[in-house]
């Protein structure tokens, strides 16, 4: 979570490579899944080290390197 009253979920799609994201807020409930793209060979690891920030890491399918993305509104 990146803040009070919020929960974020990341997962790979049915193809096992594309990252998806959805979130919950106490005011609005659950969002729809949004496609985040990518070409992953592992499930995501997610952390929040600050308010309004999420860091997502996963293994790249192309060469096995670690991919890192972050979001800040």
N, CA, C and O atoms as a Tripos MOL2 file, in Angstrom:
@<TRIPOS>MOLECULE
protein
  292   291    73     0     0
PROTEIN
NO_CHARGES

@<TRIPOS>ATOM
      1 N           0.8350   -1.1850    0.0000 N.3       1 UNK1
      2 CA          0.0000    0.0000    0.0000 C.3       1 UNK1
      3 C           0.8730    1.2400    0.0000 C.2       1 UNK1
      4 O           1.9280    1.2700    0.6340 O.2       1 UNK1
      5 N           0.4310    2.2510   -0.7090 N.am      2 UNK2
      6 CA          1.2040    3.4870   -0.7060 C.3       2 UNK2
      7 C           0.5550    4.5680    0.1330 C.2       2 UNK2
      8 O           1.0220    5.7060    0.1620 O.2       2 UNK2
      9 N          -0.5200    4.2130    0.8140 N.am      3 UNK3
     10 CA         -1.1550    5.1910    1.6820 C.3       3 UNK3
     11 C          -2.3230    4.5890    2.4300 C.2       3 UNK3
     12 O          -2.7590    3.4830    2.1130 O.2       3 UNK3
     13 N          -2.8330    5.2960    3.4130 N.am      4 UNK4
     14 CA         -3.9650    4.8090    4.1890 C.3       4 UNK4
     15 C          -5.1940    4.5470    3.3200 C.2       4 UNK4
     16 O          -5.4900    5.3230    2.4120 O.2       4 UNK4
     17 N          -5.9010    3.4680    3.5930 N.am      5 UNK5
     18 CA         -7.1340    3.1600    2.8830 C.3       5 UNK5
     19 C          -6.9360    2.6660    1.4660 C.2       5 UNK5
     20 O          -7.8870    2.6710    0.6840 O.2       5 UNK5
     21 N          -5.7160    2.2320    1.1010 N.am      6 UNK6
     22 CA         -5.4310    1.7780   -0.2610 C.3       6 UNK6
     23 C          -4.6860    0.4430   -0.2200 C.2       6 UNK6
     24 O          -3.8290    0.2090    0.6330 O.2       6 UNK6
     25 N          -5.0450   -0.4230   -1.1730 N.am      7 UNK7
     26 CA         -4.3940   -1.7160   -1.3410 C.3       7 UNK7
     27 C          -4.1360   -1.9050   -2.8270 C.2       7 UNK7
     28 O          -5.0280   -1.6670   -3.6400 O.2       7 UNK7
     29 N          -2.9200   -2.3330   -3.2000 N.am      8 UNK8
     30 CA         -2.5490   -2.5460   -4.5990 C.3       8 UNK8
     31 C          -2.1930   -4.0060   -4.8160 C.2       8 UNK8
     32 O          -1.5590   -4.6290   -3.9640 O.2       8 UNK8
     33 N          -2.6020   -4.5550   -5.9620 N.am      9 UNK9
     34 CA         -2.3290   -5.9440   -6.3270 C.3       9 UNK9
     35 C          -1.7060   -5.9640   -7.7170 C.2       9 UNK9
     36 O          -2.2060   -5.3150   -8.6350 O.2       9 UNK9
     37 N          -0.6140   -6.7070   -7.8690 N.am     10 UNK10
     38 CA          0.0400   -6.9000   -9.1580 C.3      10 UNK10
     39 C           0.0830   -8.3910   -9.4490 C.2      10 UNK10
     40 O           0.2780   -9.2010   -8.5430 O.2      10 UNK10
     41 N          -0.0990   -8.7520  -10.7120 N.am     11 UNK11
     42 CA         -0.0790  -10.1660  -11.1030 C.3      11 UNK11
     43 C           0.2770  -10.2840  -12.5750 C.2      11 UNK11
     44 O           0.1160   -9.3390  -13.3470 O.2      11 UNK11
     45 N           0.7660  -11.4640  -12.9530 N.am     12 UNK12
     46 CA          0.9940  -11.7450  -14.3650 C.3      12 UNK12
     47 C          -0.2890  -12.2580  -14.9800 C.2      12 UNK12
     48 O          -1.0660  -12.9560  -14.3290 O.2      12 UNK12
     49 N          -0.5110  -11.9090  -16.2480 N.am     13 UNK13
     50 CA         -1.7070  -12.3460  -16.9580 C.3      13 UNK13
     51 C          -1.6320  -13.7980  -17.3750 C.2      13 UNK13
     52 O          -0.6720  -14.4990  -17.0530 O.2      13 UNK13
     53 N          -2.6470  -14.2470  -18.0920 N.am     14 UNK14
     54 CA         -2.7530  -15.6430  -18.5270 C.3      14 UNK14
     55 C          -1.5740  -16.0670  -19.3990 C.2      14 UNK14
     56 O          -1.2370  -17.2490  -19.4450 O.2      14 UNK14
     57 N          -0.9430  -15.1130  -20.0930 N.am     15 UNK15
     58 CA          0.2150  -15.4570  -20.9220 C.3      15 UNK15
     59 C           1.4860  -15.6610  -20.0930 C.2      15 UNK15
     60 O           2.5120  -16.0810  -20.6290 O.2      15 UNK15
     61 N           1.4240  -15.3660  -18.7910 N.am     16 UNK16
     62 CA          2.5670  -15.5470  -17.9030 C.3      16 UNK16
     63 C           3.6680  -14.5230  -18.0920 C.2      16 UNK16
     64 O           4.7560  -14.6950  -17.5420 O.2      16 UNK16
     65 N           3.4260  -13.4600  -18.8520 N.am     17 UNK17
     66 CA          4.4590  -12.4690  -19.1450 C.3      17 UNK17
     67 C           4.0280  -11.0260  -18.9300 C.2      17 UNK17
     68 O           4.8570  -10.1790  -18.6000 O.2      17 UNK17
     69 N           2.7460  -10.7350  -19.1110 N.am     18 UNK18
     70 CA          2.2550   -9.3630  -19.0480 C.3      18 UNK18
     71 C           1.8060   -9.0200  -17.6330 C.2      18 UNK18
     72 O           1.0440   -9.7670  -17.0190 O.2      18 UNK18
     73 N           2.2830   -7.8840  -17.1170 N.am     19 UNK19
     74 CA          1.9400   -7.4470  -15.7700 C.3      19 UNK19
     75 C           0.6010   -6.7060  -15.7760 C.2      19 UNK19
     76 O           0.3250   -5.9020  -16.6660 O.2      19 UNK19
     77 N          -0.2240   -6.9930  -14.7640 N.am     20 UNK20
     78 CA         -1.4930   -6.2990  -14.5500 C.3      20 UNK20
     79 C          -1.5300   -5.7440  -13.1340 C.2      20 UNK20
     80 O          -0.8300   -6.2300  -12.2470 O.2      20 UNK20
     81 N          -2.3520   -4.7250  -12.9320 N.am     21 UNK21
     82 CA         -2.4460   -4.0350  -11.6440 C.3      21 UNK21
     83 C          -3.9020   -3.6540  -11.3900 C.2      21 UNK21
     84 O          -4.6210   -3.2460  -12.3010 O.2      21 UNK21
     85 N          -4.3150   -3.7950  -10.1480 N.am     22 UNK22
     86 CA         -5.5960   -3.2430   -9.7210 C.3      22 UNK22
     87 C          -5.4340   -2.7440   -8.3040 C.2      22 UNK22
     88 O          -4.4750   -3.1120   -7.6240 O.2      22 UNK22
     89 N          -6.3500   -1.9160   -7.8490 N.am     23 UNK23
     90 CA         -6.2290   -1.3330   -6.5220 C.3      23 UNK23
     91 C          -7.5860   -1.2010   -5.8660 C.2      23 UNK23
     92 O          -8.6280   -1.2340   -6.5190 O.2      23 UNK23
     93 N          -7.5400   -1.0520   -4.5650 N.am     24 UNK24
     94 CA         -8.7270   -0.8740   -3.7390 C.3      24 UNK24
     95 C          -8.5350    0.3840   -2.9210 C.2      24 UNK24
     96 O          -7.4640    0.6070   -2.3570 O.2      24 UNK24
     97 N          -9.5690    1.2110   -2.8540 N.am     25 UNK25
     98 CA         -9.5880    2.3320   -1.9160 C.3      25 UNK25
     99 C         -10.8620    2.2210   -1.0930 C.2      25 UNK25
    100 O         -11.8970    1.7670   -1.5800 O.2      25 UNK25
    101 N         -10.7680    2.6400    0.1510 N.am     26 UNK26
    102 CA        -11.9330    2.5400    1.0260 C.3      26 UNK26
    103 C         -13.0830    3.4140    0.5220 C.2      26 UNK26
    104 O         -14.2460    3.1350    0.8130 O.2      26 UNK26
    105 N         -12.7680    4.4580   -0.2220 N.am     27 UNK27
    106 CA        -13.8110    5.3530   -0.7380 C.3      27 UNK27
    107 C         -14.4710    4.8310   -2.0130 C.2      27 UNK27
    108 O         -15.6570    5.0760   -2.2350 O.2      27 UNK27
    109 N         -13.7100    4.1040   -2.8680 N.am     28 UNK28
    110 CA        -14.2200    3.7190   -4.1890 C.3      28 UNK28
    111 C         -14.3380    2.2160   -4.4210 C.2      28 UNK28
    112 O         -14.9740    1.8020   -5.3910 O.2      28 UNK28
    113 N         -13.7560    1.4020   -3.5770 N.am     29 UNK29
    114 CA        -13.7730   -0.0450   -3.7980 C.3      29 UNK29
    115 C         -12.6900   -0.4570   -4.7860 C.2      29 UNK29
    116 O         -11.6850    0.2380   -4.9360 O.2      29 UNK29
    117 N         -12.8980   -1.6050   -5.4700 N.am     30 UNK30
    118 CA        -11.8910   -2.1520   -6.3860 C.3      30 UNK30
    119 C         -11.9590   -1.5120   -7.7680 C.2      30 UNK30
    120 O         -13.0390   -1.2500   -8.2980 O.2      30 UNK30
    121 N         -10.7940   -1.2690   -8.3330 N.am     31 UNK31
    122 CA        -10.6890   -0.8070   -9.7250 C.3      31 UNK31
    123 C         -10.7850   -2.0150  -10.6460 C.2      31 UNK31
    124 O         -10.8190   -3.1570  -10.1870 O.2      31 UNK31
    125 N         -10.8270   -1.7570  -11.9390 N.am     32 UNK32
    126 CA        -10.6760   -2.8160  -12.9340 C.3      32 UNK32
    127 C          -9.1790   -3.1240  -13.0630 C.2      32 UNK32
    128 O          -8.3440   -2.3270  -12.6350 O.2      32 UNK32
    129 N          -8.8410   -4.2690  -13.6450 N.am     33 UNK33
    130 CA         -7.4390   -4.5800  -13.9220 C.3      33 UNK33
    131 C          -6.9360   -3.6390  -15.0020 C.2      33 UNK33
    132 O          -7.6400   -3.3970  -15.9830 O.2      33 UNK33
    133 N          -5.7300   -3.1010  -14.8400 N.am     34 UNK34
    134 CA         -5.0850   -2.3190  -15.8860 C.3      34 UNK34
    135 C          -3.8350   -3.0590  -16.3340 C.2      34 UNK34
    136 O          -3.0970   -3.6050  -15.5140 O.2      34 UNK34
    137 N          -3.6080   -3.0700  -17.6230 N.am     35 UNK35
    138 CA         -2.4290   -3.7310  -18.1620 C.3      35 UNK35
    139 C          -1.2320   -2.8080  -18.0220 C.2      35 UNK35
    140 O          -1.2840   -1.6480  -18.4300 O.2      35 UNK35
    141 N          -0.1470   -3.3240  -17.4400 N.am     36 UNK36
    142 CA          1.0700   -2.5390  -17.2490 C.3      36 UNK36
    143 C           2.1570   -2.9190  -18.2450 C.2      36 UNK36
    144 O           3.2100   -2.2820  -18.2930 O.2      36 UNK36
    145 N           1.9040   -3.9620  -19.0450 N.am     37 UNK37
    146 CA          2.8590   -4.3440  -20.0800 C.3      37 UNK37
    147 C           4.0070   -5.1680  -19.5410 C.2      37 UNK37
    148 O           3.8860   -5.8680  -18.5350 O.2      37 UNK37
    149 N           5.1170   -5.0650  -20.2330 N.am     38 UNK38
    150 CA          6.3080   -5.7990  -19.8310 C.3      38 UNK38
    151 C           6.3900   -7.1560  -20.4820 C.2      38 UNK38
    152 O           5.4880   -7.5720  -21.2090 O.2      38 UNK38
    153 N           7.4630   -7.8260  -20.2180 N.am     39 UNK39
    154 CA          7.7090   -9.1680  -20.7220 C.3      39 UNK39
    155 C           8.4600   -9.8970  -19.6180 C.2      39 UNK39
    156 O           9.6830  -10.0240  -19.6710 O.2      39 UNK39
    157 N           7.7310  -10.3740  -18.6250 N.am     40 UNK40
    158 CA          8.3040  -10.9330  -17.4080 C.3      40 UNK40
    159 C           8.3420  -12.4600  -17.4510 C.2      40 UNK40
    160 O           7.5200  -13.0990  -18.1090 O.2      40 UNK40
    161 N           9.3090  -13.0270  -16.7390 N.am     41 UNK41
    162 CA          9.3570  -14.4820  -16.5940 C.3      41 UNK41
    163 C           9.1590  -14.8860  -15.1420 C.2      41 UNK41
    164 O           9.2710  -16.0660  -14.8070 O.2      41 UNK41
    165 N           8.8660  -13.9190  -14.2740 N.am     42 UNK42
    166 CA          8.5880  -14.2070  -12.8620 C.3      42 UNK42
    167 C           7.4720  -13.2970  -12.3910 C.2      42 UNK42
    168 O           7.2090  -12.2460  -12.9760 O.2      42 UNK42
    169 N           6.8300  -13.7200  -11.3350 N.am     43 UNK43
    170 CA          5.8170  -12.8730  -10.7290 C.3      43 UNK43
    171 C           6.4490  -11.6300  -10.1250 C.2      43 UNK43
    172 O           7.6510  -11.6120   -9.8620 O.2      43 UNK43
    173 N           5.6550  -10.5970   -9.9050 N.am     44 UNK44
    174 CA          6.1830   -9.3320   -9.4080 C.3      44 UNK44
    175 C           6.4770   -9.3580   -7.9150 C.2      44 UNK44
    176 O           5.8090  -10.0450   -7.1420 O.2      44 UNK44
    177 N           7.4750   -8.6070   -7.5390 N.am     45 UNK45
    178 CA          7.7220   -8.2520   -6.1460 C.3      45 UNK45
    179 C           7.4260   -6.7750   -6.0200 C.2      45 UNK45
    180 O           7.8890   -5.9790   -6.8370 O.2      45 UNK45
    181 N           6.6630   -6.3950   -5.0100 N.am     46 UNK46
    182 CA          6.2210   -5.0040   -4.8960 C.3      46 UNK46
    183 C           6.4800   -4.5010   -3.4820 C.2      46 UNK46
    184 O           6.2680   -5.2150   -2.5020 O.2      46 UNK46
    185 N           6.9380   -3.2660   -3.3980 N.am     47 UNK47
    186 CA          7.1120   -2.6300   -2.1030 C.3      47 UNK47
    187 C           6.7790   -1.1470   -2.2250 C.2      47 UNK47
    188 O           6.7480   -0.5900   -3.3220 O.2      47 UNK47
    189 N           6.5360   -0.5300   -1.0960 N.am     48 UNK48
    190 CA          6.3160    0.9070   -1.0510 C.3      48 UNK48
    191 C           7.2420    1.4740    0.0060 C.2      48 UNK48
    192 O           7.1290    1.1290    1.1820 O.2      48 UNK48
    193 N           8.1550    2.3380   -0.4000 N.am     49 UNK49
    194 CA          9.0620    2.9240    0.5780 C.3      49 UNK49
    195 C           8.7450    4.3810    0.8540 C.2      49 UNK49
    196 O           9.5260    5.0910    1.4860 O.2      49 UNK49
    197 N           7.5920    4.8160    0.3730 N.am     50 UNK50
    198 CA          7.1700    6.1760    0.6640 C.3      50 UNK50
    199 C           5.7260    6.4000    0.2620 C.2      50 UNK50
    200 O           5.1630    5.6360   -0.5230 O.2      50 UNK50
    201 N           5.1350    7.4410    0.7980 N.am     51 UNK51
    202 CA          3.7620    7.7970    0.4860 C.3      51 UNK51
    203 C           3.6280    8.0490   -1.0130 C.2      51 UNK51
    204 O           4.4590    8.7370   -1.6060 O.2      51 UNK51
    205 N           2.5850    7.4930   -1.6250 N.am     52 UNK52
    206 CA          2.3000    7.6570   -3.0550 C.3      52 UNK52
    207 C           3.3970    7.1050   -3.9690 C.2      52 UNK52
    208 O           3.6320    7.6570   -5.0440 O.2      52 UNK52
    209 N           4.0650    6.0370   -3.5650 N.am     53 UNK53
    210 CA          5.0790    5.4230   -4.4300 C.3      53 UNK53
    211 C           5.0180    3.9090   -4.2870 C.2      53 UNK53
    212 O           4.9370    3.3770   -3.1790 O.2      53 UNK53
    213 N           5.0580    3.2200   -5.4340 N.am     54 UNK54
    214 CA          5.1630    1.7640   -5.4870 C.3      54 UNK54
    215 C           6.3500    1.3980   -6.3700 C.2      54 UNK54
    216 O           6.5220    1.9690   -7.4470 O.2      54 UNK54
    217 N           7.1610    0.4580   -5.9250 N.am     55 UNK55
    218 CA          8.2640   -0.0760   -6.7150 C.3      55 UNK55
    219 C           7.9690   -1.5360   -7.0100 C.2      55 UNK55
    220 O           7.6650   -2.3120   -6.1040 O.2      55 UNK55
    221 N           8.0600   -1.9090   -8.2850 N.am     56 UNK56
    222 CA          7.7590   -3.2640   -8.7420 C.3      56 UNK56
    223 C           8.9950   -3.8330   -9.4230 C.2      56 UNK56
    224 O           9.5860   -3.1760  -10.2810 O.2      56 UNK56
    225 N           9.3920   -5.0420   -9.0530 N.am     57 UNK57
    226 CA         10.5200   -5.7160   -9.6930 C.3      57 UNK57
    227 C          10.0840   -7.0950  -10.1630 C.2      57 UNK57
    228 O           9.2040   -7.7200   -9.5720 O.2      57 UNK57
    229 N          10.7120   -7.5560  -11.2320 N.am     58 UNK58
    230 CA         10.4540   -8.8860  -11.7710 C.3      58 UNK58
    231 C          11.5710   -9.2500  -12.7340 C.2      58 UNK58
    232 O          12.3490   -8.3880  -13.1430 O.2      58 UNK58
    233 N          11.6510  -10.5050  -13.0930 N.am     59 UNK59
    234 CA         12.6940  -10.9720  -14.0010 C.3      59 UNK59
    235 C          12.2330  -10.8080  -15.4460 C.2      59 UNK59
    236 O          11.1200  -11.1960  -15.7990 O.2      59 UNK59
    237 N          13.1040  -10.2250  -16.2840 N.am     60 UNK60
    238 CA         12.8060  -10.0300  -17.6990 C.3      60 UNK60
    239 C          12.8520  -11.3670  -18.4280 C.2      60 UNK60
    240 O          13.7880  -12.1460  -18.2460 O.2      60 UNK60
    241 N          11.8430  -11.6310  -19.2510 N.am     61 UNK61
    242 CA         11.7910  -12.8800  -20.0110 C.3      61 UNK61
    243 C          12.8650  -12.9230  -21.0860 C.2      61 UNK61
    244 O          13.3260  -14.0020  -21.4570 O.2      61 UNK61
    245 N          13.2660  -11.7680  -21.5870 N.am     62 UNK62
    246 CA         14.2080  -11.7230  -22.7070 C.3      62 UNK62
    247 C          15.6200  -12.1630  -22.3320 C.2      62 UNK62
    248 O          16.2550  -12.9100  -23.0770 O.2      62 UNK62
    249 N          16.1160  -11.7030  -21.1770 N.am     63 UNK63
    250 CA         17.5080  -12.0100  -20.8330 C.3      63 UNK63
    251 C          17.7320  -12.3650  -19.3680 C.2      63 UNK63
    252 O          18.8760  -12.5520  -18.9520 O.2      63 UNK63
    253 N          16.6600  -12.4640  -18.5720 N.am     64 UNK64
    254 CA         16.7810  -12.8350  -17.1680 C.3      64 UNK64
    255 C          17.2140  -11.7110  -16.2480 C.2      64 UNK64
    256 O          17.3910  -11.9350  -15.0500 O.2      64 UNK64
    257 N          17.3880  -10.5110  -16.7740 N.am     65 UNK65
    258 CA         17.7830   -9.3860  -15.9300 C.3      65 UNK65
    259 C          16.6090   -8.9650  -15.0390 C.2      65 UNK65
    260 O          15.4660   -9.3600  -15.2660 O.2      65 UNK65
    261 N          16.9130   -8.1670  -14.0360 N.am     66 UNK66
    262 CA         15.8770   -7.6640  -13.1400 C.3      66 UNK66
    263 C          15.2960   -6.3780  -13.7260 C.2      66 UNK66
    264 O          16.0200   -5.4290  -14.0250 O.2      66 UNK66
    265 N          13.9710   -6.3710  -13.8830 N.am     67 UNK67
    266 CA         13.2740   -5.1780  -14.3580 C.3      67 UNK67
    267 C          12.7330   -4.4220  -13.1550 C.2      67 UNK67
    268 O          12.2840   -5.0320  -12.1850 O.2      67 UNK67
    269 N          12.7760   -3.0980  -13.2160 N.am     68 UNK68
    270 CA         12.2800   -2.2620  -12.1150 C.3      68 UNK68
    271 C          11.4090   -1.1660  -12.7110 C.2      68 UNK68
    272 O          11.7930   -0.4990  -13.6720 O.2      68 UNK68
    273 N          10.2340   -0.9940  -12.1260 N.am     69 UNK69
    274 CA          9.3560    0.1020  -12.4920 C.3      69 UNK69
    275 C           8.8580    0.7430  -11.2160 C.2      69 UNK69
    276 O           8.7670    0.0820  -10.1820 O.2      69 UNK69
    277 N           8.5330    2.0240  -11.2780 N.am     70 UNK70
    278 CA          7.9200    2.6520  -10.1090 C.3      70 UNK70
    279 C           6.8290    3.6090  -10.5640 C.2      70 UNK70
    280 O           6.8380    4.1070  -11.6890 O.2      70 UNK70
    281 N           5.8900    3.8490   -9.6580 N.am     71 UNK71
    282 CA          4.7760    4.7500   -9.9280 C.3      71 UNK71
    283 C           4.6720    5.7670   -8.8230 C.2      71 UNK71
    284 O           4.7530    5.4410   -7.6390 O.2      71 UNK71
    285 N           4.4930    7.0000   -9.2280 N.am     72 UNK72
    286 CA          4.1790    8.1010   -8.3230 C.3      72 UNK72
    287 C           3.1650    8.9730   -9.0230 C.2      72 UNK72
    288 O           3.3930    9.4070  -10.1520 O.2      72 UNK72
    289 N           2.0520    9.2360   -8.3740 N.am     73 UNK73
    290 CA          1.0440   10.0900   -9.0180 C.3      73 UNK73
    291 C           1.4970   11.5360   -9.1210 C.2      73 UNK73
    292 O           0.7610   12.3780   -9.6370 O.2      73 UNK73
@<TRIPOS>BOND
     1     1     2 1
     2     2     3 1
     3     3     4 2
     4     3     5 am
     5     5     6 1
     6     6     7 1
     7     7     8 2
     8     7     9 am
     9     9    10 1
    10    10    11 1
    11    11    12 2
    12    11    13 am
    13    13    14 1
    14    14    15 1
    15    15    16 2
    16    15    17 am
    17    17    18 1
    18    18    19 1
    19    19    20 2
    20    19    21 am
    21    21    22 1
    22    22    23 1
    23    23    24 2
    24    23    25 am
    25    25    26 1
    26    26    27 1
    27    27    28 2
    28    27    29 am
    29    29    30 1
    30    30    31 1
    31    31    32 2
    32    31    33 am
    33    33    34 1
    34    34    35 1
    35    35    36 2
    36    35    37 am
    37    37    38 1
    38    38    39 1
    39    39    40 2
    40    39    41 am
    41    41    42 1
    42    42    43 1
    43    43    44 2
    44    43    45 am
    45    45    46 1
    46    46    47 1
    47    47    48 2
    48    47    49 am
    49    49    50 1
    50    50    51 1
    51    51    52 2
    52    51    53 am
    53    53    54 1
    54    54    55 1
    55    55    56 2
    56    55    57 am
    57    57    58 1
    58    58    59 1
    59    59    60 2
    60    59    61 am
    61    61    62 1
    62    62    63 1
    63    63    64 2
    64    63    65 am
    65    65    66 1
    66    66    67 1
    67    67    68 2
    68    67    69 am
    69    69    70 1
    70    70    71 1
    71    71    72 2
    72    71    73 am
    73    73    74 1
    74    74    75 1
    75    75    76 2
    76    75    77 am
    77    77    78 1
    78    78    79 1
    79    79    80 2
    80    79    81 am
    81    81    82 1
    82    82    83 1
    83    83    84 2
    84    83    85 am
    85    85    86 1
    86    86    87 1
    87    87    88 2
    88    87    89 am
    89    89    90 1
    90    90    91 1
    91    91    92 2
    92    91    93 am
    93    93    94 1
    94    94    95 1
    95    95    96 2
    96    95    97 am
    97    97    98 1
    98    98    99 1
    99    99   100 2
   100    99   101 am
   101   101   102 1
   102   102   103 1
   103   103   104 2
   104   103   105 am
   105   105   106 1
   106   106   107 1
   107   107   108 2
   108   107   109 am
   109   109   110 1
   110   110   111 1
   111   111   112 2
   112   111   113 am
   113   113   114 1
   114   114   115 1
   115   115   116 2
   116   115   117 am
   117   117   118 1
   118   118   119 1
   119   119   120 2
   120   119   121 am
   121   121   122 1
   122   122   123 1
   123   123   124 2
   124   123   125 am
   125   125   126 1
   126   126   127 1
   127   127   128 2
   128   127   129 am
   129   129   130 1
   130   130   131 1
   131   131   132 2
   132   131   133 am
   133   133   134 1
   134   134   135 1
   135   135   136 2
   136   135   137 am
   137   137   138 1
   138   138   139 1
   139   139   140 2
   140   139   141 am
   141   141   142 1
   142   142   143 1
   143   143   144 2
   144   143   145 am
   145   145   146 1
   146   146   147 1
   147   147   148 2
   148   147   149 am
   149   149   150 1
   150   150   151 1
   151   151   152 2
   152   151   153 am
   153   153   154 1
   154   154   155 1
   155   155   156 2
   156   155   157 am
   157   157   158 1
   158   158   159 1
   159   159   160 2
   160   159   161 am
   161   161   162 1
   162   162   163 1
   163   163   164 2
   164   163   165 am
   165   165   166 1
   166   166   167 1
   167   167   168 2
   168   167   169 am
   169   169   170 1
   170   170   171 1
   171   171   172 2
   172   171   173 am
   173   173   174 1
   174   174   175 1
   175   175   176 2
   176   175   177 am
   177   177   178 1
   178   178   179 1
   179   179   180 2
   180   179   181 am
   181   181   182 1
   182   182   183 1
   183   183   184 2
   184   183   185 am
   185   185   186 1
   186   186   187 1
   187   187   188 2
   188   187   189 am
   189   189   190 1
   190   190   191 1
   191   191   192 2
   192   191   193 am
   193   193   194 1
   194   194   195 1
   195   195   196 2
   196   195   197 am
   197   197   198 1
   198   198   199 1
   199   199   200 2
   200   199   201 am
   201   201   202 1
   202   202   203 1
   203   203   204 2
   204   203   205 am
   205   205   206 1
   206   206   207 1
   207   207   208 2
   208   207   209 am
   209   209   210 1
   210   210   211 1
   211   211   212 2
   212   211   213 am
   213   213   214 1
   214   214   215 1
   215   215   216 2
   216   215   217 am
   217   217   218 1
   218   218   219 1
   219   219   220 2
   220   219   221 am
   221   221   222 1
   222   222   223 1
   223   223   224 2
   224   223   225 am
   225   225   226 1
   226   226   227 1
   227   227   228 2
   228   227   229 am
   229   229   230 1
   230   230   231 1
   231   231   232 2
   232   231   233 am
   233   233   234 1
   234   234   235 1
   235   235   236 2
   236   235   237 am
   237   237   238 1
   238   238   239 1
   239   239   240 2
   240   239   241 am
   241   241   242 1
   242   242   243 1
   243   243   244 2
   244   243   245 am
   245   245   246 1
   246   246   247 1
   247   247   248 2
   248   247   249 am
   249   249   250 1
   250   250   251 1
   251   251   252 2
   252   251   253 am
   253   253   254 1
   254   254   255 1
   255   255   256 2
   256   255   257 am
   257   257   258 1
   258   258   259 1
   259   259   260 2
   260   259   261 am
   261   261   262 1
   262   262   263 1
   263   263   264 2
   264   263   265 am
   265   265   266 1
   266   266   267 1
   267   267   268 2
   268   267   269 am
   269   269   270 1
   270   270   271 1
   271   271   272 2
   272   271   273 am
   273   273   274 1
   274   274   275 1
   275   275   276 2
   276   275   277 am
   277   277   278 1
   278   278   279 1
   279   279   280 2
   280   279   281 am
   281   281   282 1
   282   282   283 1
   283   283   284 2
   284   283   285 am
   285   285   286 1
   286   286   287 1
   287   287   288 2
   288   287   289 am
   289   289   290 1
   290   290   291 1
   291   291   292 2
@<TRIPOS>SUBSTRUCTURE
     1 UNK1         2 RESIDUE 1 A UNK
     2 UNK2         6 RESIDUE 1 A UNK
     3 UNK3        10 RESIDUE 1 A UNK
     4 UNK4        14 RESIDUE 1 A UNK
     5 UNK5        18 RESIDUE 1 A UNK
     6 UNK6        22 RESIDUE 1 A UNK
     7 UNK7        26 RESIDUE 1 A UNK
     8 UNK8        30 RESIDUE 1 A UNK
     9 UNK9        34 RESIDUE 1 A UNK
    10 UNK10       38 RESIDUE 1 A UNK
    11 UNK11       42 RESIDUE 1 A UNK
    12 UNK12       46 RESIDUE 1 A UNK
    13 UNK13       50 RESIDUE 1 A UNK
    14 UNK14       54 RESIDUE 1 A UNK
    15 UNK15       58 RESIDUE 1 A UNK
    16 UNK16       62 RESIDUE 1 A UNK
    17 UNK17       66 RESIDUE 1 A UNK
    18 UNK18       70 RESIDUE 1 A UNK
    19 UNK19       74 RESIDUE 1 A UNK
    20 UNK20       78 RESIDUE 1 A UNK
    21 UNK21       82 RESIDUE 1 A UNK
    22 UNK22       86 RESIDUE 1 A UNK
    23 UNK23       90 RESIDUE 1 A UNK
    24 UNK24       94 RESIDUE 1 A UNK
    25 UNK25       98 RESIDUE 1 A UNK
    26 UNK26      102 RESIDUE 1 A UNK
    27 UNK27      106 RESIDUE 1 A UNK
    28 UNK28      110 RESIDUE 1 A UNK
    29 UNK29      114 RESIDUE 1 A UNK
    30 UNK30      118 RESIDUE 1 A UNK
    31 UNK31      122 RESIDUE 1 A UNK
    32 UNK32      126 RESIDUE 1 A UNK
    33 UNK33      130 RESIDUE 1 A UNK
    34 UNK34      134 RESIDUE 1 A UNK
    35 UNK35      138 RESIDUE 1 A UNK
    36 UNK36      142 RESIDUE 1 A UNK
    37 UNK37      146 RESIDUE 1 A UNK
    38 UNK38      150 RESIDUE 1 A UNK
    39 UNK39      154 RESIDUE 1 A UNK
    40 UNK40      158 RESIDUE 1 A UNK
    41 UNK41      162 RESIDUE 1 A UNK
    42 UNK42      166 RESIDUE 1 A UNK
    43 UNK43      170 RESIDUE 1 A UNK
    44 UNK44      174 RESIDUE 1 A UNK
    45 UNK45      178 RESIDUE 1 A UNK
    46 UNK46      182 RESIDUE 1 A UNK
    47 UNK47      186 RESIDUE 1 A UNK
    48 UNK48      190 RESIDUE 1 A UNK
    49 UNK49      194 RESIDUE 1 A UNK
    50 UNK50      198 RESIDUE 1 A UNK
    51 UNK51      202 RESIDUE 1 A UNK
    52 UNK52      206 RESIDUE 1 A UNK
    53 UNK53      210 RESIDUE 1 A UNK
    54 UNK54      214 RESIDUE 1 A UNK
    55 UNK55      218 RESIDUE 1 A UNK
    56 UNK56      222 RESIDUE 1 A UNK
    57 UNK57      226 RESIDUE 1 A UNK
    58 UNK58      230 RESIDUE 1 A UNK
    59 UNK59      234 RESIDUE 1 A UNK
    60 UNK60      238 RESIDUE 1 A UNK
    61 UNK61      242 RESIDUE 1 A UNK
    62 UNK62      246 RESIDUE 1 A UNK
    63 UNK63      250 RESIDUE 1 A UNK
    64 UNK64      254 RESIDUE 1 A UNK
    65 UNK65      258 RESIDUE 1 A UNK
    66 UNK66      262 RESIDUE 1 A UNK
    67 UNK67      266 RESIDUE 1 A UNK
    68 UNK68      270 RESIDUE 1 A UNK
    69 UNK69      274 RESIDUE 1 A UNK
    70 UNK70      278 RESIDUE 1 A UNK
    71 UNK71      282 RESIDUE 1 A UNK
    72 UNK72      286 RESIDUE 1 A UNK
    73 UNK73      290 RESIDUE 1 A UNK
